[in-house]
Amino acid sequence: MVDNDGLSWTAQLDPAAGPRYLQIVAQLEGAVATGLLRPGDRLPPQRRLAEHLAVDLTTVTRAFGEARERGLIDAVTGRGSFISARQEQEGPPLDLSMTIPPAPKGLRLGELMQRGIAEILARSDADQLMNYHGGAGSLAERAAGAAWLAPLMGTVSPQRIAVVPGAQAGLNALLSFLARPGETILMEPLAYPGLIGAARQRRLAMAPVASDENGPLPDALDEAAGRYYARLFALTPTLQNPICITIPERRRIDLIAAARKRDLTLIEDDPYSLLAGDAPVPLAALAPERTWHVATLSKVLTPGLRTAFVVMPEDADSAPFLAALRATALMPAPLMTALAAHWIRIGAAKDLLDGVRREAAERQTLARGILPETMQAHPHALHVWQPLPAHWARDRLIERAREAGLGVMAADAFSTGGVAPDAIRIALGAVPERARLAEALGLLAALIRDGG
């Protein structure tokens, strides 16, 4: 067909070649693969395409819906459909390494952002919104943080909350002012790589606290605090990254008793409690006098929402923390923070969280049916922990997986000391489509079964 209103990528549909809507999707995929269509290209209106291909509008609408599910196109209300910019993203073709929340079905994030920003601009001074903002955030933003955390922690004064540009910035600032170079920080044997990186950047030594299936052992915490003269213990009590365990409430109470005995300050990295839906009371609610609680939105809503809330201990002087934050990140992006607070106020953040939880549950069910039974997980976690059979060394498996186009993370990235186990973390959220995720998990399961 000749080029006509952006239709040069189309071809005559074949009645014998299967469903016509899938033929349209296949033509889109082929045009993207050959470069005929590029990220950002606008597609013709659905009605125009239907007339051009001599099909009914329902067929084209179904084709565009399928293309969105596959990550081929994005729709912008009032502007039409475009080839997705995700086609340009780098990395393994099937990425199982990055722990991000999957896009929930039935929610159009682009439309939600467009509507939210329009509502913010309608009631805000744009010049002021784009100016420098110091301090711990506006009272309204801090109140939004208190409302977001209320299901977990009950009533928290907004004065105890600081708004920060993501958990990593918050953790960096905390380690900057709570610890001196050369000090030892106590951590779990396997911990979030961002926290490990922050500790190394601050030239802190790391000492793992011995753990069992319920998390760090209180007696081991007491012993390690005395041996290393430690003042800090950083941990992720709920849906721990990478091994997915949640510390039971009784163990949390015993750990707090050990922390009080040794006068330890606690850093509670807690991105997942609201996602889990069954989390015990946070450490910050059980020991508010000594716990810094970090709760990010990017790990449970969408990764680009670089907003987190830090709950400061009761009677803590916020000035050193805010000074450290300014030195590392200056301030949160005001428009991003305003959008996060707005979504919390109108209930959109809760809707997005619920959608992510449903999609995570579907992906966990998928993983459970494909991966070896030794996998460790939680029904709403964004990743699984997969111990490897004796015939596999993790470095060889990583290499073989990379050759197969799969990206996964070895246990070494999470180790805070000692020998890392032969295991890998498998993230479930970065592959947009479940069918492609199933393909990736199937390839990985076959590798694990077949041996090196």
C-alpha positions as CSV (number, residue, x, y, z in Angstrom):
1,M,0.0,0.0,0.0
2,V,1.2,3.5,-0.7
3,D,2.0,5.9,2.1
4,N,-1.2,7.6,3.1
5,D,-1.6,9.4,6.5
6,G,1.1,7.3,8.2
7,L,-0.3,4.0,6.7
8,S,2.8,2.9,4.8
9,W,3.5,0.1,7.3
10,T,0.3,-1.7,6.6
11,A,-0.4,-4.5,4.2
12,Q,-3.5,-6.2,2.9
13,L,-5.0,-8.6,5.5
14,D,-5.2,-12.3,4.6
15,P,-8.5,-14.0,5.4
16,A,-6.7,-17.3,5.8
17,A,-3.9,-16.0,8.0
18,G,-5.7,-16.1,11.4
19,P,-7.5,-13.4,13.4
20,R,-7.3,-10.1,11.6
21,Y,-6.5,-8.1,14.8
22,L,-3.4,-10.3,15.4
23,Q,-2.4,-9.7,11.8
24,I,-2.5,-5.9,12.5
25,V,-0.3,-6.4,15.6
26,A,2.1,-8.5,13.6
27,Q,2.4,-5.8,11.1
28,L,3.1,-3.3,13.8
29,E,5.8,-5.5,15.3
30,G,7.4,-6.0,11.9
31,A,7.4,-2.3,11.2
32,V,9.1,-1.6,14.5
33,A,11.7,-4.3,14.0
34,T,12.7,-3.0,10.5
35,G,12.7,0.6,11.6
36,L,9.8,1.6,9.4
37,L,8.1,2.8,12.6
38,R,10.2,4.3,15.4
39,P,9.6,5.2,19.0
40,G,7.4,8.3,19.2
41,D,5.8,7.8,15.8
42,R,2.1,8.6,15.8
43,L,-0.3,6.0,14.5
44,P,-3.3,6.9,12.4
45,P,-6.7,7.2,14.1
46,Q,-8.3,3.8,14.7
47,R,-11.3,4.7,12.5
48,R,-9.0,5.8,9.6
49,L,-7.0,2.5,9.9
50,A,-10.2,0.5,9.9
51,E,-11.4,2.1,6.7
52,H,-8.0,1.7,5.1
53,L,-7.8,-2.1,5.9
54,A,-11.5,-2.6,5.2
55,V,-12.3,-4.0,8.7
56,D,-14.6,-2.9,11.4
57,L,-13.5,-0.5,14.2
58,T,-13.8,-3.2,16.8
59,T,-11.0,-5.2,15.1
60,V,-8.6,-2.2,15.1
61,T,-9.5,-1.4,18.7
62,R,-8.8,-5.0,19.8
63,A,-5.5,-4.9,17.9
64,F,-4.4,-1.6,19.6
65,G,-5.3,-3.1,23.0
66,E,-3.2,-6.2,22.3
67,A,-0.3,-3.9,21.1
68,R,-0.5,-2.0,24.4
69,E,-0.4,-5.2,26.3
70,R,2.8,-6.2,24.5
71,G,4.4,-2.8,25.1
72,L,4.4,-1.8,21.4
73,I,2.3,1.3,21.7
74,D,1.2,3.9,24.2
75,A,-2.0,5.9,24.2
76,V,-2.3,9.5,25.2
77,T,-5.8,10.8,25.8
78,G,-6.8,13.4,23.2
79,R,-3.6,12.9,21.1
80,G,-3.8,9.3,19.9
81,S,-1.5,6.3,19.9
82,F,2.3,6.3,19.5
83,I,5.0,3.7,19.1
84,S,6.3,3.1,22.7
85,A,9.6,4.6,23.7
86,R,10.2,1.4,25.7
87,Q,11.4,0.0,22.4
88,E,14.6,1.9,22.8
89,Q,15.4,0.7,26.3
90,E,18.7,-1.1,26.7
91,G,19.5,-4.2,28.7
92,P,18.9,-7.9,28.4
93,P,16.0,-8.8,26.1
94,L,14.3,-10.5,29.0
95,D,15.2,-8.6,32.2
96,L,14.7,-10.6,35.4
97,S,17.3,-8.5,37.3
98,M,15.5,-5.2,38.1
99,T,13.0,-5.3,40.9
100,I,10.3,-2.8,39.8
101,P,6.5,-2.8,40.3
102,P,4.8,-4.2,37.2
103,A,2.3,-2.0,35.4
104,P,-1.1,-2.9,36.7
105,K,-3.8,-4.0,34.3
106,G,-6.8,-1.6,33.8
107,L,-4.9,1.5,34.9
108,R,-3.4,3.9,32.3
109,L,-0.5,5.5,34.1
110,G,0.0,8.1,31.4
111,E,-3.6,9.3,31.7
112,L,-3.3,9.3,35.5
113,M,-0.2,11.5,35.3
114,Q,-1.6,13.8,32.7
115,R,-4.8,14.3,34.8
116,G,-2.9,14.7,38.1
117,I,-0.5,17.3,36.8
118,A,-3.3,19.3,35.2
119,E,-5.1,19.3,38.5
120,I,-2.0,20.4,40.4
121,L,-1.3,23.2,37.9
122,A,-4.9,24.4,38.1
123,R,-4.5,25.2,41.8
124,S,-0.7,25.9,42.1
125,D,1.6,28.7,41.1
126,A,3.8,27.1,38.4
127,D,6.7,29.5,39.0
128,Q,6.7,28.6,42.7
129,L,6.3,24.9,41.9
130,M,9.4,24.9,39.8
131,N,11.5,26.9,42.3
132,Y,13.9,25.6,45.0
133,H,12.2,24.0,47.9
134,G,14.2,23.5,51.1
135,G,13.5,21.7,54.3
136,A,11.6,18.5,54.9
137,G,8.7,19.2,52.5
138,S,5.6,21.3,52.7
139,L,3.1,20.6,55.5
140,A,0.7,19.2,52.9
141,E,3.3,16.8,51.5
142,R,4.3,15.7,55.0
143,A,0.6,15.2,55.9
144,A,0.2,13.1,52.7
145,G,3.1,10.9,53.9
146,A,1.5,10.5,57.3
147,A,-1.8,9.4,55.6
148,W,0.1,7.0,53.4
149,L,1.7,5.3,56.3
150,A,-1.3,5.4,58.7
151,P,-2.5,1.8,57.8
152,L,0.8,0.5,59.1
153,M,1.8,2.9,61.8
154,G,-1.4,4.6,63.0
155,T,-1.2,8.3,63.7
156,V,2.1,9.9,63.0
157,S,2.7,13.6,63.3
158,P,3.6,15.2,60.0
159,Q,6.4,17.0,61.9
160,R,8.2,13.7,62.2
161,I,8.1,13.1,58.4
162,A,10.7,14.3,55.8
163,V,10.0,14.1,52.1
164,V,13.1,12.9,50.2
165,P,13.8,12.1,46.5
166,G,13.7,8.4,46.8
167,A,14.8,5.8,49.3
168,Q,18.4,5.8,48.1
169,A,18.8,9.5,48.8
170,G,17.3,9.0,52.2
171,L,19.6,6.1,53.1
172,N,22.7,7.9,51.9
173,A,21.8,10.9,54.0
174,L,21.1,8.8,57.1
175,L,24.4,6.9,56.9
176,S,26.2,10.3,56.2
177,F,25.2,11.8,59.6
178,L,24.6,8.7,61.7
179,A,27.9,7.0,61.1
180,R,31.6,8.0,60.9
181,P,33.9,6.6,58.3
182,G,35.5,3.4,59.6
183,E,32.6,2.5,61.8
184,T,30.9,-0.8,61.5
185,I,27.2,-1.0,60.6
186,L,25.3,-4.1,61.4
187,M,23.2,-5.6,58.6
188,E,21.4,-8.7,57.5
189,P,23.7,-11.4,55.9
190,L,22.0,-10.6,52.5
191,A,20.8,-7.0,52.1
192,Y,19.5,-4.5,49.5
193,P,22.4,-3.6,47.2
194,G,21.6,0.1,47.4
195,L,22.2,0.0,51.1
196,I,25.4,-1.9,50.7
197,G,26.6,0.6,48.1
198,A,25.7,3.6,50.4
199,A,27.7,2.0,53.2
200,R,30.7,1.4,51.0
201,Q,30.6,5.0,49.7
202,R,30.6,6.2,53.3
203,R,33.6,3.9,54.0
204,L,31.7,2.0,56.6
205,A,32.5,-1.6,57.5
206,M,29.6,-4.1,57.3
207,A,29.0,-6.9,59.8
208,P,26.2,-9.5,59.1
209,V,24.0,-10.5,62.0
210,A,23.4,-14.2,62.0
211,S,19.8,-15.1,61.0
212,D,17.4,-18.0,60.6
213,E,14.2,-18.4,58.7
214,N,12.5,-15.7,60.8
215,G,15.2,-13.1,60.3
216,P,18.1,-11.8,62.4
217,L,18.6,-13.5,65.8
218,P,18.3,-11.3,68.8
219,D,21.2,-12.9,70.7
220,A,23.4,-12.6,67.5
221,L,22.5,-8.9,67.3
222,D,23.5,-8.4,71.0
223,E,26.8,-10.3,70.4
224,A,27.6,-8.4,67.2
225,A,26.8,-5.0,68.8
226,G,29.3,-5.7,71.6
227,R,32.0,-7.2,69.4
228,Y,32.0,-4.3,66.9
229,Y,31.1,-1.5,69.2
230,A,28.3,-0.8,66.7
231,R,25.8,2.0,66.9
232,L,23.6,1.2,63.9
233,F,21.6,-1.7,62.7
234,A,20.0,-1.4,59.2
235,L,17.4,-4.0,58.0
236,T,14.4,-4.6,55.8
237,P,11.9,-6.4,58.1
238,T,9.1,-7.0,55.5
239,L,9.5,-8.9,52.2
240,Q,13.2,-8.7,52.6
241,N,15.2,-8.1,49.5
242,P,16.4,-10.6,48.3
243,I,15.1,-13.6,50.3
244,C,11.5,-12.5,50.7
245,I,11.2,-13.3,54.4
246,T,9.1,-11.1,56.8
247,I,10.3,-10.9,60.4
248,P,7.4,-12.0,62.7
249,E,6.2,-9.6,65.3
250,R,7.6,-11.6,68.3
251,R,11.0,-11.6,66.7
252,R,10.7,-7.8,66.0
253,I,10.0,-7.2,69.7
254,D,13.0,-9.3,70.8
255,L,15.3,-7.5,68.3
256,I,14.1,-4.2,69.7
257,A,14.9,-5.4,73.2
258,A,18.4,-6.2,72.1
259,A,18.7,-2.8,70.4
260,R,17.6,-1.0,73.5
261,K,20.1,-3.0,75.6
262,R,22.9,-1.9,73.3
263,D,21.5,1.5,72.6
264,L,21.4,0.8,68.8
265,T,19.9,3.2,66.3
266,L,17.7,1.3,63.8
267,I,17.3,2.1,60.1
268,E,14.2,0.4,58.8
269,D,14.2,0.3,55.1
270,D,10.5,-0.6,54.4
271,P,9.4,-0.3,50.8
272,Y,7.1,-3.3,50.8
273,S,4.9,-3.4,53.9
274,L,1.8,-1.8,52.2
275,L,2.3,-4.1,49.2
276,A,2.5,-7.2,51.3
277,G,-0.9,-6.7,53.0
278,D,0.0,-8.9,55.9
279,A,3.0,-7.1,57.4
280,P,3.4,-6.9,61.2
281,V,3.7,-3.6,62.9
282,P,6.8,-1.7,61.7
283,L,9.8,-1.3,64.0
284,A,9.2,2.5,63.9
285,A,5.9,2.0,65.6
286,L,7.3,-0.5,68.2
287,A,10.5,1.6,68.9
288,P,9.7,5.2,67.8
289,E,12.5,6.6,70.0
290,R,15.3,4.9,68.0
291,T,14.1,4.0,64.5
292,W,14.5,5.9,61.2
293,H,11.8,4.5,58.9
294,V,12.3,4.9,55.1
295,A,9.2,4.2,52.9
296,T,9.6,4.7,49.2
297,L,6.8,5.0,46.6
298,S,8.9,4.0,43.6
299,K,9.2,0.3,44.7
300,V,5.4,-0.2,45.0
301,L,3.8,2.3,42.6
302,T,6.1,3.1,39.7
303,P,9.9,3.4,39.6
304,G,9.9,6.9,38.1
305,L,8.0,8.3,41.1
306,R,11.2,9.3,43.0
307,T,9.5,10.1,46.3
308,A,10.0,8.6,49.7
309,F,9.0,9.4,53.3
310,V,11.4,9.2,56.2
311,V,9.8,9.0,59.6
312,M,12.2,10.4,62.1
313,P,12.5,9.1,65.7
314,E,10.5,10.9,68.4
315,D,12.2,14.0,69.7
316,A,14.9,13.7,67.0
317,D,16.7,16.8,65.8
318,S,15.9,16.9,62.1
319,A,18.6,19.5,61.2
320,P,21.5,17.1,60.8
321,F,19.5,14.8,58.6
322,L,18.2,17.6,56.4
323,A,21.7,19.0,56.1
324,A,23.0,15.6,55.0
325,L,20.1,15.3,52.5
326,R,20.9,18.7,51.0
327,A,24.5,17.7,50.6
328,T,23.6,14.6,48.7
329,A,20.4,15.4,46.8
330,L,19.6,19.0,47.5
331,M,15.8,18.5,47.4
332,P,13.0,16.4,46.0
333,A,11.7,17.4,42.5
334,P,8.7,19.7,43.5
335,L,6.4,18.6,40.7
336,M,7.1,14.9,41.4
337,T,6.4,15.4,45.1
338,A,3.3,17.4,44.4
339,L,2.0,14.6,42.1
340,A,2.7,11.9,44.8
341,A,0.9,13.9,47.5
342,H,-2.0,14.6,45.1
343,W,-2.4,10.9,44.3
344,I,-2.4,10.0,48.0
345,R,-5.0,12.6,48.8
346,I,-7.4,11.6,46.0
347,G,-6.9,7.8,46.5
348,A,-5.2,7.3,43.2
349,A,-2.0,6.0,44.9
350,K,-4.1,3.4,46.8
351,D,-5.7,2.3,43.5
352,L,-2.3,2.0,41.9
353,L,-1.0,0.0,44.9
354,D,-3.9,-2.4,44.7
355,G,-3.4,-2.8,41.0
356,V,0.3,-3.6,41.5
357,R,-0.5,-6.0,44.2
358,R,-3.0,-7.9,42.0
359,E,-0.5,-8.0,39.1
360,A,2.3,-9.2,41.5
361,A,0.1,-12.0,42.7
362,E,-0.6,-13.1,39.2
363,R,3.1,-13.1,38.4
364,Q,4.0,-15.0,41.6
365,T,1.4,-17.7,40.6
366,L,3.0,-17.9,37.2
367,A,6.5,-18.2,38.7
368,R,5.3,-20.9,41.2
369,G,4.1,-23.0,38.3
370,I,7.4,-22.7,36.3
371,L,10.4,-22.4,38.6
372,P,11.8,-25.2,40.8
373,E,9.9,-25.8,44.0
374,T,12.9,-24.6,46.1
375,M,12.0,-21.0,45.2
376,Q,11.3,-18.6,48.2
377,A,8.7,-16.0,47.7
378,H,5.6,-14.2,49.0
379,P,2.3,-14.0,47.2
380,H,2.7,-10.2,46.6
381,A,6.5,-9.9,46.3
382,L,8.1,-8.4,43.2
383,H,10.8,-11.0,43.1
384,V,11.6,-14.6,44.1
385,W,14.8,-16.1,45.6
386,Q,16.0,-19.2,43.9
387,P,18.6,-21.5,45.5
388,L,20.5,-23.4,42.9
389,P,21.0,-27.2,42.8
390,A,24.4,-28.6,43.6
391,H,25.4,-29.0,40.0
392,W,25.3,-25.2,39.4
393,A,27.7,-22.5,40.5
394,R,25.9,-19.1,40.4
395,D,28.6,-17.4,38.3
396,R,28.3,-20.1,35.6
397,L,24.5,-19.9,35.7
398,I,24.6,-16.1,35.3
399,E,26.9,-16.5,32.3
400,R,24.6,-19.1,30.7
401,A,21.5,-17.0,31.4
402,R,23.1,-13.9,29.8
403,E,24.0,-16.0,26.7
404,A,20.3,-16.9,26.5
405,G,19.2,-13.3,26.8
406,L,18.2,-13.4,30.4
407,G,19.3,-10.9,33.1
408,V,19.3,-12.2,36.7
409,M,21.2,-11.2,39.9
410,A,23.6,-13.5,41.8
411,A,23.7,-13.7,45.5
412,D,27.0,-11.9,45.6
413,A,25.3,-8.5,44.9
414,F,23.5,-8.9,48.3
415,S,26.2,-10.3,50.5
416,T,27.3,-8.1,53.5
417,G,30.1,-10.5,54.5
418,G,31.1,-14.2,54.3
419,V,30.5,-16.6,51.4
420,A,27.4,-15.8,49.3
421,P,25.1,-18.8,48.8
422,D,24.6,-20.4,45.3
423,A,21.4,-18.6,44.6
424,I,19.9,-16.0,42.4
425,R,17.2,-13.3,42.7
426,I,14.6,-13.3,39.9
427,A,12.6,-10.1,39.5
428,L,9.1,-10.4,38.1
429,G,8.1,-6.9,37.2
430,A,10.4,-5.6,34.5
431,V,9.1,-7.8,31.7
432,P,5.9,-5.9,30.6
433,E,3.8,-8.9,29.3
434,R,3.0,-12.0,31.3
435,A,3.5,-14.2,28.2
436,R,7.0,-12.9,27.8
437,L,7.6,-13.3,31.5
438,A,6.5,-16.9,31.3
439,E,8.9,-17.4,28.3
440,A,11.8,-16.0,30.3
441,L,11.0,-18.0,33.4
442,G,10.7,-21.2,31.3
443,L,14.1,-20.6,29.8
444,L,15.6,-20.0,33.2
445,A,13.9,-23.1,34.7
446,A,15.2,-25.2,31.9
447,L,18.8,-23.9,32.5
448,I,18.5,-24.6,36.2
449,R,17.3,-28.2,35.6
450,D,19.7,-29.1,32.9
451,G,22.9,-28.2,34.7
452,G,26.1,-26.5,33.6
